[in-house]
């Protein structure tokens, strides 16, 4: 694969690197006296020198050898003074839109914390406005030094026939993107039922990616480790970030699949399986780290990949192994290891200078040999991106909401009725399929907040008056009032949850009027609002402002009675019809194990 993300291609500068390595030409930069984290050999190499030219490593001074011969009068010399130098972190699977900002703003917050490259799957944006919106997102990305590598969205919508998105992507469109210079693979193939069931478009998307010699990333979210998993991997899918149990992970590793260990704002299952996997003693070369989804306030206050690295160490990994998960393993997974993933001769000088191997928060960050961040701050400035109109006018619900829109009429006598409900589970993408009893009053189903049973509604926001909607119930959130969001994976329709119809109408109408986002209401009062006018997913403000707004609405969730971590993300996947067990889309309840629609009344 020709790497389009480096300052200079290796074939163009290798003769210069040859000269620099032998002292025949001075380096641009030399780092002296570093403890070099060698991810190729799982060592920390003391008192190492690193000579950089053309944005690449030209020479390593190891075992008593130095880079003094590479230093000329104009060479910048950096004394690492015994600090650690490691490869820059590579996030192997990320949806930038989950941070509610564009790629430029995203780079400003993650680069100073050590992330130098991302494999980004913008299927959130794509489900709303299609591939032309993806192109706009990555035009924004080009303004920043972060190496934003694009994996083409594969599932728009996520699973065919179960909900309605704002766009559709098929195999010919995927094939056309394989010629885009920033495309390195196919985004997560969520439609594993289509792959296993012989759905032509799903299989053709994989085939077009393989034909282009690029990586197919996956999403196998069920704990099945026999015929289905074998077939899914045999189709050409190389990686998966949806493992939940140690058995899931071990089966995938044994079948040669990269396991993307995920640790984001809400998906916190990594500590539940990584200790057992490490204790088994298996080779970890196929374990790769990713964040998947991070809120802006998580990124600002706790970090991204650095936070995930700390979680790996807390789960039992040694620091060098954790860094391998976040660097060379990721680069090898997507086939870019010829240019990145290690601090070795010929590779891009994407590196971090760390005061220790505990916090993983760098003092300085280099990308292609350029110093791009220091002491937690970016050294590059970007104006706020100007988004085109087609991406900022995407609320097409076709109605103004009233309380009557949230009444669930049934032909039952007053009393109580047994209904199917989604059991939300904090920190996990998996939900429960449960049966609960709710009141029936005047022929209408009501919420039962005393038993933590809330009403749900999902309205198609892409097709106006022609769009459909559905109703259901959920548990686990424990709030009084109502919440709504247009971040509802993956079709991103208007999702409303609440314990009374009046507040549900207010949250829905609030988002219609502001162009999308998330809002919390109690007793007729708006407690917090995050406006996301770009596709109903992203803000047009700077990252610090958005982080503060999200922190305020998370506090509102807490004040309303919710104790979940990042409940906004947990609520947002109640509509995702490809992860077990039960989901509610604009078309109704979907059983994500049998892939059939289910009735509301049990």
N, C-alpha and C positions, 0 to 999 in steps of 0.2 A: 504494500500500500504506500503510495506517495503521501507523505505527511505534509499537510497544508497549514500546520499550526506552529511551525518553527520559524524563527527569524530568517535562517538561511538553510536550504536543503543540504544534507550531508555531501551529496555528490558535487555540490557547488563550492564547498569550502574545505573538503578533506585535505587538499594539498597544503592549505594554510595550517591546518591542525597538525599535519605531519611535521612541518617546520617548527611550529611552536613547541611541540613535544620534545624536539631535539635541541632546542635552544637556538635555532637558526633565525627565529623571528620572535619578537616579544609578544607576550599575551596581552589581552585587553585588561584582564583582572586576574589577580592571584589571591587566593584565600590561604593564609598561613596558619599552622598550628591548630588544626581542627581535630576533634574526635569524629572521624568519618563513620557514619552508619552504613555499613556495607550490606545492602539488602540482597545482594547476589550470593553472599557467603554466610549470612547471619552472624556478622561480627561487628564489633566497634573497633576501628583501627585508630590507634592513638597518634597524635602529632602528625597528621596528614596535611599535605598541601594540595591545592586544586588550582590548576591554571585554566583559564577560560578565554576562548577566542571565537569570534563569529557567533556568539550566543551558545556555544557548545563547550563541553569539557574537552580540553586538549591533552591534559597530562594530570596524573595523580602521583604525588610524591609520597611513597609508602615505605615503611620499614627502614627509616633512616634517610631515605632519599628526599630531597627537597626540590621545590620549584624555583629556586634562586636563578637558575639558568633561563627561566622564562620571563624574568622581570627586566623591563626596559625603562627608559626615562619617563615614558608616558603611561606605564602600567599602573593601574589602581591596585594598591595592596591593602588587603583587609586582614587584620590580625584577629583570628577567631578566639585566641587566648584560651584554648581548651574547651570551648563550647562545642556543641554537637552540630554537625552538618548532615542533613538527611535529604533524600529526594522530596520535592514538593508533593503534597497530598493530591491524590486523584480520586474524585468521587465517582464511583463506577455506575451510579444510577441516581439521577436527581430530576425532579420536576421543579424547575425554577419558579413556576407560577405559584407553587405552594407557599413561597415566601412573600407572595402578594406584591412583587416588584418585578421589573424587567431585568434582563441579563446585565445591563450596565450597573444598575444599583446593586444587584446581587454580587457582582465582582467586588464592589467597594467594601462589602462587609466580610466576604469569605477569603479573599486574597490575603489580607493582613493576618488572618488566623491560619495561614499555611496552605490553603487549597490553591493549586496552580493549574489544575485541569479538571473538567467535568465531562461526563458522558450524559448529556441532557436529553430527556425524552419529553418534548413539549406537547404531549397528547391532550393536556387540559385545554390549552389555547386552540389546538387543532379541532377538538370536538365542538368548539363554538364557532370558529370562523374558517376552518380549513387550513390547507397548507400555505395559502398566501399569508395568513397570520403568522405561521411558523417562520416564513422567510423574513417577515418584519422583525420578529423577536431576535433572530440571529443577525440581522443587520445592526441591531442595537448592540449585540454581543461583540461585534467586531471593533467597537470603540474602546474596549477594555483589554488589558493584557492577559486576562484569564483565558486559558485555552478551552473554549466552549465547543466541544465536539458533539455533533448532532446525531442522534439515533432517530430515524424517521418514525413518527407515530404509526403503529401497525393496526391499532384497534379503534377506529373511529366509525361507529360507536364501539364500545368495549366488546359486547357480544351481540351478534346480529339478531334482531327481532324482539328484543326485550325492553328497549326504551328508544327515545327519539332524541338525537343530537342535532346540532346545528350544521353539521357537515358530514361528509362521507368520504373515506379514503379507500381506494381499491388497489389491486396489484399493479396495474399500469401506472398509476400515480406514484406508487412506491418505487417502481423501476426507474421512473424519470428522476427521482431524487437521488438515486445512487450515483448520479453524475455531479451532484452538488459538491463543491470542494470541502464543505464542512461536515458532510455526512460520513460517518464511520461504521454505521450498522443499522439494524432495525430495532426500534423501541420495543418494550416489553410486549410479547405476544400473549395478551391476556385471554384471547379467545382459544384457550386450550381445548374446550369442547369442539370447536370447529376444526382444529388440527386433528384431533382423535377421530372425529366423525366424518372426515373427508370433505369438509366444506372447501370448495374450490378456491375462493378468494383468499381465505386464510393460508392455505397451503401454497398458493401462487405467490403471495407476499414473501413467504419464507424462501421460496425458490428463486425469486428475483434477487433477493439479498445475497443468497449463496452464489448465484451466478456472477454477481459483482465482486465476489471474493471478500465479503464483509460479514461481520458478526451478527448473529441473531440472538437478541436477549429475550428472556422469558419471564413467565409469571405462572407458576404451577402451584396453585394455592390450596390444593387438597392434600391431605395426608395419605396418599396412595403411592405405594412404592414398588409396584409390580408392573403389570402390562401397560397401564396408562403412562406411567413415568418413562418406561423404556421407549414406548412409541413416541412420546413427546420429544425426548432427547434424540432419538433416531431421525426425527424430522429435520434436525439441523439446529435446534435451539441449544445455545451454548451455556447460558447462565440463567439463574433464577434468584430473586430476592424475597420470595414468599415462604421461606422455610419457617416452621413453627416449633417443631420438636427435634430432639437429637436424632431420632430415627429418620426424619425427613432429610436432615443434613447428611447423615452418613450414607444413605441410599444414593443421594445425588453425587456425592464425592466419589463413591465407588463406581458409578456409571460415567465418570469423567465430566460431570457438569460443574461449572464454577458456581459456588454458593456465595451469593452476595449477602453478607451479614449486615443487616439493616439496623440503624439506630438513628431515628429522627426525633421530631418533637413528640409524636404520639405513639409511634410503633416501637415498642420497648421489649420485644421478645428475645433479643440477642442474649441477655443474661440467663434466659431459660434453657438455652441449648449449648452455648459455647463452652461453658466449663466441662460438660460431659464429653463434648467432642475433643477438646484438648486433652482431657484425662485419658482418652482412649489411645493416645499416642499416634494417631494417623498423621500422615503427611498433610501439611496445611497449605501446600502451594496453590490449591484451587479455592482457597477462601479469600474473598475479596470484600472490602468494606464499602458501604454506601450509606447515604442518609435518606434517600427516597423523597421525604417530605419534611421540610423544616419551616416553622413559623418565623417571621422576621424578628420577633422578640426573643425567640430561642437563639437565633444567630447572633443577635447583638449582645445578649446577656450571658449566654452559656457557650456559644460557638457552634460549629458545624462538624467538619471532619475531626477537628481536634477533640471535640466532645465525644465523638464516636470512638476515637482512639483511646481516650481515658476509660470508656466503657469496656473496651476489649481488655485492657490491663486489669480493670476491676473484676472481670470475669475469668481471669487466670492466665491471660496471654502475657509473655514477656514483651518488653517494649519493642525489641527489634522485630519479633514476629508480627506485632500489631502494625508496625510500619510497613512490613512486607505486604500485609493485607491492603494497605492504603496506597501502595506505590507499584512495585514491580508486578505483583499478581494482577492488579487492575490493568496495567499496560499490556501484559501478555494476554489477558482475556480478550481485549478488543483489538489486539494485533498492532499496537503502536509502540511496542517495547524496543523496536530498533531506534527509536528517537527519544523515548522518555521512560521514566519509571525507576531509574537508578542514576547515581552520580558516578559515572564511568566514562572512559574516553569515547568521544564521538557522540555521546548523548547530549540532548539539550540541557543547558545549565538551569534547570528548574529545581530550586533547592531552598531549604529553610535552614536558618541558623537558630538553634535551640539552646536555651540556658541549661536545660535538663531534659531527661527522658521520662518525665512524670506529667507535666502539664500539657506538653505538645503545643504550647503557644509560642510561636517564634518571635525572636527579637528582630529578625530581618527575613525578607522573602525576595528571592530572585526568580525571574522568568526570562528564559533565553539570555541569561547573563546580566539582565538589567535589574537594578534594585527597584522593586515596585512597592514595597511596604517596609515600614520600620516602626518598632515599638507600638504595634497595634493599629497603625494608621496607614491608609493608602498614600502612595506618592504620585498617584495619577488623579486628575480631576475630570469629572464628566458633568456636563449640563444634563438636566432632566430631559429624557427622551420625549420627542413629540410624536404621539401615536396618531395614526390615520383614523379618519372618521369611521371607517367600517369596523374598527376594533373598539370604538368607544360608544357605539349605539347598538347594543345587542340585547336589550330587554324588550322582547316582543311577546308579551303575555296575552295581549288582546282583551284586557279587562281591567277595571278598577275594583279592588277587593272590598267586600263587605263581610260581616260575620256570617251571612247566609252561605258564602262560598265554602265554609268549613263545617257545615252541618252534614252529618252522615246519617241519612234516612234509611230506616230498615222497617220491614213489615213484621214487627215483633211487639208483643205487649210490653207495657212498662214493667220494669224489674231489673234483671241483669242478664247479660248475654255473654256467651263464650266467643272470644275473638282471637285470631292469630295476632301475635305481636313480635317485633324484633327486639331481642335482648342485646342492648349495647354493652360492650366490654371495654373498659378503659385500658389503654395501652396496647390494644390488639386490633387487627383488621377483621378478625373473625367475630361474627355475631351469633346469637342463639335464635332458634325458631321455637317459640313458646306459645302456650295458650293461657290467656288470662280472662277474667270476668270484668266487664265494665257496665256502668249503669245504662239503662234504656229509659229515656224520659221523653214523653210526647212523640214516640216513634223515632227517636234519634239517639244514636250512640254518643255517650259522653266520655270524656277523660275521667280517670280516677286517680287524682294526684296523691291522695292519702296512701295509695298502694303503688305509687311511682309508675303509673300508667298514663302516658301522654298520647294525645292525638298527633297524627302525622298527615301531611298532604304534600304531594309533589305535582307541580304544574309545569307543563312544557312551556319554556320561555323563548323558544326559537320560531314557532310557527303561528303565532297570533291566535286569532279566534278558532282556527282549525286544530289547534293543539289540544291534547287530551290531558286529563289529570286523574289522580287516584288518591285513596285515603287508606290509612292504616293506623297502627299503634306501636309504641316503643316503650321500653323500660330501661332503667339504669342511669337516667340523667338527673332525676330528683329535683326538678326545678318548678318554681311557681312563675307563671307568665308565659311568654312565647319567644321563640327564636326562629330566625329565618336566614338562609344563605343561598347565594347562587354558586358557591363553591360546593358542588355536590357531584362527586365523581361517578362516572367520567363524562356524562353528557351535560352536566352542570345546568340542570333545570332548577327551578325555584323550589327549594325544600323548606318546609315549615313544620315546626314542632311546638306544641303548647298544651296548656291545660284548660284554655277557654277560647271560644271562637272570636271574641272581640279583640283580644291581644294578638291572635293569629292573623286576623285581618290587618291590623295595624303594622305588624312586622312585614307582611307581604307587600302592602302598598308602599311602605317606606322604601323598600328596595326597588320597586318599580320606578319610583320618582327619582331616585339617585343614580340609577343605572347599574345597580348590582352591588353585592358586598355581603356583609353580615351585620345583623342587628339583634339587640336584646331589648325586650319590652316586658314590663310588669305593671299591672293595674292601669293600663292606658298611658303609661309614661315610657318614653324611649330612654333606656338606661345607658346604652352605648351603641355606637354605629361606626363601622369601618366601611367607607365608600370605596368600591373597587370598580371604577368605570371602564377599565380596559378589559373587555370580554367578560365583565362581571367577575374577574379573577384577580386582577392586578390594579394597584394604585398608580396614579400619576405623580405621587409625592416621593420625597426622599425616604430612604430606608429607616432612618431614625424616627421620623414622624410616624410612619406606618407601624413600626415596632411599638411606639407609645400607644397608638390607637388600639392595637391588638392586645396589649397588656391591659388596657382599660376594659375591653370587652371580656377578657378572661376573668377579670375581677368581678364583672357583672354576673358572669356565669356562677362564680363562687357565691356571690351575694344572693343569687336566686336559689341556691341550695345544691349546686353540682360539686362533686368532689373528684371528678375524673381528671387525669392529666390531659391537657390540650383537648378539651371536649369538643371544640369546634371541628377538629379533624375527625374525631370519632363520629360526630353527627354527619359530617360530609361524606362518609362512605356508606351511610345507610341506604344510598341509592345505587351502589356499585354492583351490577348484576353478574359478577364473575368471581366473587369471593364468598365462601360459605358463611352463614348458612342461608339466612333469609334476608331479602332486600325489598325495598319499595321503590319502583320507578314510576314514571308518569303513566305507565300502562297497567300497573298493579303489582301485587306481591310476586316475587320471583324466588323459587327454591333453587339455590345455586349449587345444589348437589345433583338434583334430577333435571335441572334446567326446564322446569315447567312452571306455569303460573299457578298460584294458590289463591283460594278464596279468603276473603276477610273473615267471614263467619266460620268458626270452627265447627 
